[in-house]
Amino acid sequence: MNVPPPLPEKSSTGLEVNMAAALSYLLWFVTGIVFLVLEKDSKFVKFHAMQSVLLFLPLSVLQMVLWAIPLLGWLLGFFLWIGSLAIWLVLMFKAYQGEKFKLPFVGDIAEQQVR
């Protein structure tokens, strides 16, 4: 069984690290940027904030492009939105559990940026 190591109790934001990590996904890339700026100590929080920005900023741009294309774009945009919503919920849940849940590609880049 893969048990994550214990996390420090507080981040430099004053929140519990698992709460700060989960909140970094709350408003997609916006809260990711906020926690990247505010967090000074916790690499766990920084990782989740960076992963939030690297995933949801491009997804938001792609979503806007698709919504501008009638019919097929709207349909593809709807399915992208459903998939994004599912990933968003999983990421928030995993971060709140204290798990460093790495997405393929994006998670590796986020991990390199936080070192």
VMD Tcl script that builds the backbone (N, CA, C; Angstrom):
set m [mol new atoms 345]
animate dup $m
set s [atomselect $m all]
$s set {name element resname resid chain x y z} {
  {N N MET 1 A 0.845 -1.182 0.000}
  {CA C MET 1 A 0.000 0.000 0.000}
  {C C MET 1 A 0.883 1.235 0.000}
  {N N ASN 2 A 0.590 2.160 -0.885}
  {CA C ASN 2 A 1.380 3.374 -1.037}
  {C C ASN 2 A 0.810 4.480 -0.150}
  {N N VAL 3 A 1.425 4.702 0.991}
  {CA C VAL 3 A 0.960 5.718 1.938}
  {C C VAL 3 A 1.824 6.956 1.774}
  {N N PRO 4 A 1.204 8.130 1.527}
  {CA C PRO 4 A 2.004 9.343 1.380}
  {C C PRO 4 A 2.676 9.712 2.695}
  {N N PRO 5 A 3.864 10.337 2.609}
  {CA C PRO 5 A 4.530 10.756 3.846}
  {C C PRO 5 A 3.711 11.832 4.549}
  {N N PRO 6 A 3.872 11.938 5.872}
  {CA C PRO 6 A 3.106 12.965 6.589}
  {C C PRO 6 A 3.504 14.359 6.107}
  {N N LEU 7 A 2.526 15.224 6.051}
  {CA C LEU 7 A 2.749 16.590 5.590}
  {C C LEU 7 A 2.946 17.521 6.775}
  {N N PRO 8 A 3.699 18.616 6.586}
  {CA C PRO 8 A 3.758 19.618 7.648}
  {C C PRO 8 A 2.340 20.134 7.906}
  {N N GLU 9 A 2.095 20.615 9.088}
  {CA C GLU 9 A 0.734 20.990 9.453}
  {C C GLU 9 A 0.247 22.269 8.790}
  {N N LYS 10 A 1.094 23.232 8.588}
  {CA C LYS 10 A 0.661 24.525 8.040}
  {C C LYS 10 A 1.532 24.898 6.841}
  {N N SER 11 A 0.911 25.635 5.925}
  {CA C SER 11 A 1.690 26.220 4.843}
  {C C SER 11 A 2.017 27.656 5.250}
  {N N SER 12 A 2.801 28.327 4.454}
  {CA C SER 12 A 3.129 29.721 4.793}
  {C C SER 12 A 1.914 30.636 4.658}
  {N N THR 13 A 0.824 30.120 4.083}
  {CA C THR 13 A -0.408 30.904 3.982}
  {C C THR 13 A -1.220 30.859 5.270}
  {N N GLY 14 A -0.831 29.976 6.203}
  {CA C GLY 14 A -1.564 29.823 7.453}
  {C C GLY 14 A -2.604 28.714 7.395}
  {N N LEU 15 A -2.824 28.148 6.223}
  {CA C LEU 15 A -3.772 27.038 6.060}
  {C C LEU 15 A -3.055 25.712 6.244}
  {N N GLU 16 A -3.824 24.671 6.508}
  {CA C GLU 16 A -3.257 23.322 6.480}
  {C C GLU 16 A -2.776 23.074 5.061}
  {N N VAL 17 A -1.678 22.324 4.901}
  {CA C VAL 17 A -1.131 22.144 3.555}
  {C C VAL 17 A -2.090 21.410 2.624}
  {N N ASN 18 A -2.826 20.446 3.155}
  {CA C ASN 18 A -3.767 19.737 2.276}
  {C C ASN 18 A -4.900 20.656 1.823}
  {N N MET 19 A -5.337 21.553 2.683}
  {CA C MET 19 A -6.392 22.500 2.314}
  {C C MET 19 A -5.871 23.512 1.295}
  {N N ALA 20 A -4.666 24.024 1.519}
  {CA C ALA 20 A -4.080 24.981 0.575}
  {C C ALA 20 A -3.876 24.329 -0.793}
  {N N ALA 21 A -3.421 23.076 -0.804}
  {CA C ALA 21 A -3.213 22.361 -2.070}
  {C C ALA 21 A -4.539 22.162 -2.800}
  {N N ALA 22 A -5.575 21.771 -2.073}
  {CA C ALA 22 A -6.891 21.571 -2.688}
  {C C ALA 22 A -7.456 22.898 -3.202}
  {N N LEU 23 A -7.277 23.960 -2.428}
  {CA C LEU 23 A -7.788 25.265 -2.846}
  {C C LEU 23 A -7.055 25.824 -4.064}
  {N N SER 24 A -5.839 25.335 -4.309}
  {CA C SER 24 A -5.110 25.809 -5.489}
  {C C SER 24 A -5.797 25.374 -6.784}
  {N N TYR 25 A -6.711 24.420 -6.695}
  {CA C TYR 25 A -7.487 23.987 -7.866}
  {C C TYR 25 A -8.875 24.635 -7.923}
  {N N LEU 26 A -9.314 25.261 -6.858}
  {CA C LEU 26 A -10.697 25.709 -6.730}
  {C C LEU 26 A -11.188 26.531 -7.922}
  {N N LEU 27 A -10.479 27.570 -8.274}
  {CA C LEU 27 A -10.872 28.418 -9.408}
  {C C LEU 27 A -9.914 28.203 -10.578}
  {N N TRP 28 A -9.610 26.965 -10.812}
  {CA C TRP 28 A -8.728 26.535 -11.896}
  {C C TRP 28 A -7.377 27.231 -11.801}
  {N N PHE 29 A -6.899 27.798 -12.885}
  {CA C PHE 29 A -5.558 28.373 -12.890}
  {C C PHE 29 A -5.460 29.652 -12.059}
  {N N VAL 30 A -6.567 30.315 -11.784}
  {CA C VAL 30 A -6.546 31.581 -11.028}
  {C C VAL 30 A -6.040 31.336 -9.608}
  {N N THR 31 A -6.621 30.374 -8.914}
  {CA C THR 31 A -6.155 30.091 -7.547}
  {C C THR 31 A -4.789 29.409 -7.574}
  {N N GLY 32 A -4.479 28.716 -8.658}
  {CA C GLY 32 A -3.134 28.157 -8.805}
  {C C GLY 32 A -2.099 29.269 -8.795}
  {N N ILE 33 A -2.359 30.324 -9.554}
  {CA C ILE 33 A -1.442 31.473 -9.588}
  {C C ILE 33 A -1.359 32.138 -8.217}
  {N N VAL 34 A -2.500 32.288 -7.559}
  {CA C VAL 34 A -2.522 32.916 -6.230}
  {C C VAL 34 A -1.644 32.137 -5.256}
  {N N PHE 35 A -1.783 30.812 -5.237}
  {CA C PHE 35 A -0.993 30.015 -4.300}
  {C C PHE 35 A 0.475 29.928 -4.716}
  {N N LEU 36 A 0.771 30.021 -6.000}
  {CA C LEU 36 A 2.173 30.084 -6.424}
  {C C LEU 36 A 2.840 31.348 -5.898}
  {N N VAL 37 A 2.099 32.434 -5.887}
  {CA C VAL 37 A 2.638 33.711 -5.404}
  {C C VAL 37 A 2.735 33.737 -3.879}
  {N N LEU 38 A 1.702 33.225 -3.200}
  {CA C LEU 38 A 1.649 33.336 -1.740}
  {C C LEU 38 A 2.467 32.288 -0.992}
  {N N GLU 39 A 2.553 31.096 -1.516}
  {CA C GLU 39 A 3.217 30.004 -0.794}
  {C C GLU 39 A 4.729 30.151 -0.854}
  {N N LYS 40 A 5.361 30.132 0.308}
  {CA C LYS 40 A 6.810 30.289 0.395}
  {C C LYS 40 A 7.520 29.001 0.829}
  {N N ASP 41 A 6.854 28.131 1.593}
  {CA C ASP 41 A 7.529 26.997 2.215}
  {C C ASP 41 A 7.182 25.631 1.626}
  {N N SER 42 A 5.933 25.338 1.457}
  {CA C SER 42 A 5.488 23.986 1.145}
  {C C SER 42 A 5.638 23.645 -0.340}
  {N N LYS 43 A 6.523 22.688 -0.627}
  {CA C LYS 43 A 6.669 22.214 -2.003}
  {C C LYS 43 A 5.426 21.451 -2.440}
  {N N PHE 44 A 4.726 20.862 -1.493}
  {CA C PHE 44 A 3.489 20.142 -1.786}
  {C C PHE 44 A 2.433 21.106 -2.344}
  {N N VAL 45 A 2.266 22.229 -1.688}
  {CA C VAL 45 A 1.292 23.236 -2.142}
  {C C VAL 45 A 1.747 23.837 -3.464}
  {N N LYS 46 A 3.026 24.146 -3.578}
  {CA C LYS 46 A 3.544 24.714 -4.818}
  {C C LYS 46 A 3.351 23.754 -5.992}
  {N N PHE 47 A 3.579 22.456 -5.752}
  {CA C PHE 47 A 3.391 21.464 -6.814}
  {C C PHE 47 A 1.945 21.483 -7.316}
  {N N HIS 48 A 1.001 21.436 -6.392}
  {CA C HIS 48 A -0.409 21.409 -6.806}
  {C C HIS 48 A -0.816 22.731 -7.475}
  {N N ALA 49 A -0.288 23.842 -6.991}
  {CA C ALA 49 A -0.591 25.131 -7.616}
  {C C ALA 49 A -0.033 25.177 -9.039}
  {N N MET 50 A 1.196 24.710 -9.222}
  {CA C MET 50 A 1.812 24.703 -10.549}
  {C C MET 50 A 1.068 23.755 -11.488}
  {N N GLN 51 A 0.694 22.598 -10.989}
  {CA C GLN 51 A -0.051 21.641 -11.810}
  {C C GLN 51 A -1.404 22.233 -12.224}
  {N N SER 52 A -2.026 22.962 -11.323}
  {CA C SER 52 A -3.291 23.627 -11.625}
  {C C SER 52 A -3.123 24.624 -12.770}
  {N N VAL 53 A -2.089 25.430 -12.711}
  {CA C VAL 53 A -1.845 26.437 -13.751}
  {C C VAL 53 A -1.514 25.759 -15.079}
  {N N LEU 54 A -0.626 24.774 -15.034}
  {CA C LEU 54 A -0.185 24.119 -16.265}
  {C C LEU 54 A -1.288 23.305 -16.940}
  {N N LEU 55 A -2.267 22.865 -16.186}
  {CA C LEU 55 A -3.366 22.101 -16.766}
  {C C LEU 55 A -4.520 23.002 -17.180}
  {N N PHE 56 A -4.982 23.824 -16.270}
  {CA C PHE 56 A -6.236 24.533 -16.499}
  {C C PHE 56 A -6.103 25.814 -17.328}
  {N N LEU 57 A -4.935 26.422 -17.392}
  {CA C LEU 57 A -4.784 27.592 -18.259}
  {C C LEU 57 A -4.913 27.193 -19.737}
  {N N PRO 58 A -4.156 26.190 -20.215}
  {CA C PRO 58 A -4.347 25.765 -21.613}
  {C C PRO 58 A -5.748 25.210 -21.881}
  {N N LEU 59 A -6.314 24.488 -20.914}
  {CA C LEU 59 A -7.667 23.976 -21.100}
  {C C LEU 59 A -8.681 25.120 -21.236}
  {N N SER 60 A -8.491 26.179 -20.486}
  {CA C SER 60 A -9.392 27.326 -20.567}
  {C C SER 60 A -9.289 28.012 -21.919}
  {N N VAL 61 A -8.071 28.159 -22.417}
  {CA C VAL 61 A -7.871 28.768 -23.735}
  {C C VAL 61 A -8.508 27.886 -24.815}
  {N N LEU 62 A -8.253 26.588 -24.745}
  {CA C LEU 62 A -8.844 25.660 -25.717}
  {C C LEU 62 A -10.366 25.702 -25.657}
  {N N GLN 63 A -10.899 25.783 -24.453}
  {CA C GLN 63 A -12.350 25.859 -24.270}
  {C C GLN 63 A -12.923 27.096 -24.958}
  {N N MET 64 A -12.258 28.240 -24.792}
  {CA C MET 64 A -12.734 29.471 -25.420}
  {C C MET 64 A -12.690 29.368 -26.950}
  {N N VAL 65 A -11.642 28.755 -27.475}
  {CA C VAL 65 A -11.538 28.580 -28.922}
  {C C VAL 65 A -12.664 27.688 -29.426}
  {N N LEU 66 A -12.907 26.587 -28.724}
  {CA C LEU 66 A -13.960 25.664 -29.158}
  {C C LEU 66 A -15.343 26.298 -29.089}
  {N N TRP 67 A -15.593 27.089 -28.051}
  {CA C TRP 67 A -16.910 27.730 -27.930}
  {C C TRP 67 A -17.147 28.748 -29.047}
  {N N ALA 68 A -16.077 29.232 -29.678}
  {CA C ALA 68 A -16.213 30.186 -30.776}
  {C C ALA 68 A -16.556 29.512 -32.104}
  {N N ILE 69 A -16.465 28.186 -32.149}
  {CA C ILE 69 A -16.752 27.438 -33.379}
  {C C ILE 69 A -18.160 26.850 -33.257}
  {N N PRO 70 A -19.071 27.276 -34.119}
  {CA C PRO 70 A -20.457 26.776 -34.024}
  {C C PRO 70 A -20.554 25.263 -34.214}
  {N N LEU 71 A -21.511 24.691 -33.556}
  {CA C LEU 71 A -21.905 23.286 -33.609}
  {C C LEU 71 A -20.812 22.308 -33.207}
  {N N LEU 72 A -19.898 21.959 -34.088}
  {CA C LEU 72 A -18.882 20.961 -33.746}
  {C C LEU 72 A -18.012 21.452 -32.581}
  {N N GLY 73 A -17.632 22.725 -32.615}
  {CA C GLY 73 A -16.836 23.295 -31.525}
  {C C GLY 73 A -17.590 23.273 -30.210}
  {N N TRP 74 A -18.887 23.592 -30.291}
  {CA C TRP 74 A -19.706 23.565 -29.068}
  {C C TRP 74 A -19.791 22.159 -28.502}
  {N N LEU 75 A -19.966 21.184 -29.380}
  {CA C LEU 75 A -20.061 19.788 -28.936}
  {C C LEU 75 A -18.741 19.327 -28.320}
  {N N LEU 76 A -17.640 19.594 -29.015}
  {CA C LEU 76 A -16.323 19.226 -28.475}
  {C C LEU 76 A -16.031 19.980 -27.180}
  {N N GLY 77 A -16.421 21.262 -27.141}
  {CA C GLY 77 A -16.235 22.066 -25.930}
  {C C GLY 77 A -17.018 21.519 -24.752}
  {N N PHE 78 A -18.209 21.031 -25.018}
  {CA C PHE 78 A -19.023 20.443 -23.950}
  {C C PHE 78 A -18.342 19.200 -23.372}
  {N N PHE 79 A -17.835 18.319 -24.250}
  {CA C PHE 79 A -17.157 17.116 -23.772}
  {C C PHE 79 A -15.844 17.446 -23.066}
  {N N LEU 80 A -15.145 18.464 -23.552}
  {CA C LEU 80 A -13.928 18.919 -22.873}
  {C C LEU 80 A -14.270 19.444 -21.488}
  {N N TRP 81 A -15.371 20.180 -21.385}
  {CA C TRP 81 A -15.790 20.725 -20.092}
  {C C TRP 81 A -16.129 19.602 -19.109}
  {N N ILE 82 A -16.834 18.572 -19.580}
  {CA C ILE 82 A -17.176 17.432 -18.717}
  {C C ILE 82 A -15.907 16.729 -18.236}
  {N N GLY 83 A -14.982 16.489 -19.144}
  {CA C GLY 83 A -13.712 15.855 -18.765}
  {C C GLY 83 A -12.912 16.705 -17.802}
  {N N SER 84 A -12.879 18.006 -18.055}
  {CA C SER 84 A -12.157 18.936 -17.176}
  {C C SER 84 A -12.766 18.954 -15.781}
  {N N LEU 85 A -14.078 18.914 -15.719}
  {CA C LEU 85 A -14.771 18.896 -14.432}
  {C C LEU 85 A -14.409 17.642 -13.633}
  {N N ALA 86 A -14.352 16.511 -14.316}
  {CA C ALA 86 A -13.993 15.249 -13.645}
  {C C ALA 86 A -12.558 15.305 -13.123}
  {N N ILE 87 A -11.630 15.778 -13.952}
  {CA C ILE 87 A -10.230 15.894 -13.527}
  {C C ILE 87 A -10.102 16.871 -12.366}
  {N N TRP 88 A -10.819 17.974 -12.436}
  {CA C TRP 88 A -10.794 18.989 -11.386}
  {C C TRP 88 A -11.224 18.395 -10.042}
  {N N LEU 89 A -12.314 17.637 -10.051}
  {CA C LEU 89 A -12.793 17.014 -8.808}
  {C C LEU 89 A -11.785 16.017 -8.247}
  {N N VAL 90 A -11.206 15.197 -9.113}
  {CA C VAL 90 A -10.208 14.214 -8.675}
  {C C VAL 90 A -9.000 14.919 -8.083}
  {N N LEU 91 A -8.508 15.942 -8.751}
  {CA C LEU 91 A -7.327 16.661 -8.266}
  {C C LEU 91 A -7.580 17.329 -6.920}
  {N N MET 92 A -8.731 17.949 -6.758}
  {CA C MET 92 A -9.049 18.570 -5.475}
  {C C MET 92 A -9.140 17.523 -4.369}
  {N N PHE 93 A -9.786 16.413 -4.656}
  {CA C PHE 93 A -9.947 15.344 -3.671}
  {C C PHE 93 A -8.597 14.749 -3.276}
  {N N LYS 94 A -7.767 14.456 -4.267}
  {CA C LYS 94 A -6.450 13.861 -3.987}
  {C C LYS 94 A -5.569 14.833 -3.197}
  {N N ALA 95 A -5.586 16.112 -3.563}
  {CA C ALA 95 A -4.786 17.098 -2.839}
  {C C ALA 95 A -5.264 17.219 -1.393}
  {N N TYR 96 A -6.576 17.214 -1.203}
  {CA C TYR 96 A -7.116 17.311 0.156}
  {C C TYR 96 A -6.743 16.097 0.999}
  {N N GLN 97 A -6.621 14.945 0.361}
  {CA C GLN 97 A -6.196 13.732 1.068}
  {C C GLN 97 A -4.703 13.740 1.388}
  {N N GLY 98 A -3.987 14.728 0.879}
  {CA C GLY 98 A -2.549 14.815 1.131}
  {C C GLY 98 A -1.727 14.013 0.141}
  {N N GLU 99 A -2.317 13.673 -0.986}
  {CA C GLU 99 A -1.632 12.865 -1.984}
  {C C GLU 99 A -1.054 13.755 -3.082}
  {N N LYS 100 A 0.179 13.484 -3.441}
  {CA C LYS 100 A 0.808 14.209 -4.549}
  {C C LYS 100 A 0.452 13.455 -5.825}
  {N N PHE 101 A -0.722 13.730 -6.347}
  {CA C PHE 101 A -1.254 13.045 -7.519}
  {C C PHE 101 A -0.739 13.742 -8.768}
  {N N LYS 102 A 0.156 13.056 -9.484}
  {CA C LYS 102 A 0.794 13.632 -10.658}
  {C C LYS 102 A 0.072 13.200 -11.920}
  {N N LEU 103 A -0.350 14.174 -12.701}
  {CA C LEU 103 A -0.916 13.887 -14.013}
  {C C LEU 103 A 0.230 13.592 -14.986}
  {N N PRO 104 A -0.028 12.783 -16.011}
  {CA C PRO 104 A 1.014 12.553 -17.014}
  {C C PRO 104 A 1.412 13.882 -17.668}
  {N N PHE 105 A 2.657 14.024 -17.986}
  {CA C PHE 105 A 3.247 15.176 -18.658}
  {C C PHE 105 A 3.179 16.445 -17.810}
  {N N VAL 106 A 1.985 16.937 -17.503}
  {CA C VAL 106 A 1.820 18.181 -16.739}
  {C C VAL 106 A 2.413 18.034 -15.339}
  {N N GLY 107 A 2.180 16.891 -14.697}
  {CA C GLY 107 A 2.702 16.655 -13.354}
  {C C GLY 107 A 4.217 16.625 -13.319}
  {N N ASP 108 A 4.828 16.063 -14.373}
  {CA C ASP 108 A 6.293 16.030 -14.446}
  {C C ASP 108 A 6.869 17.438 -14.574}
  {N N ILE 109 A 6.255 18.261 -15.400}
  {CA C ILE 109 A 6.709 19.638 -15.565}
  {C C ILE 109 A 6.524 20.411 -14.266}
  {N N ALA 110 A 5.383 20.238 -13.618}
  {CA C ALA 110 A 5.127 20.924 -12.348}
  {C C ALA 110 A 6.166 20.521 -11.305}
  {N N GLU 111 A 6.486 19.250 -11.251}
  {CA C GLU 111 A 7.473 18.754 -10.286}
  {C C GLU 111 A 8.847 19.359 -10.552}
  {N N GLN 112 A 9.233 19.478 -11.808}
  {CA C GLN 112 A 10.527 20.083 -12.158}
  {C C GLN 112 A 10.553 21.558 -11.784}
  {N N GLN 113 A 9.458 22.260 -11.934}
  {CA C GLN 113 A 9.414 23.688 -11.647}
  {C C GLN 113 A 9.478 23.983 -10.150}
  {N N VAL 114 A 9.045 23.047 -9.351}
  {CA C VAL 114 A 8.952 23.267 -7.901}
  {C C VAL 114 A 10.240 22.908 -7.174}
  {N N ARG 115 A 11.093 22.140 -7.764}
  {CA C ARG 115 A 12.346 21.702 -7.100}
  {C C ARG 115 A 13.181 22.824 -6.614}
}
mol reanalyze $m
mol bondsrecalc $m
mol representation Tube
mol addrep $m
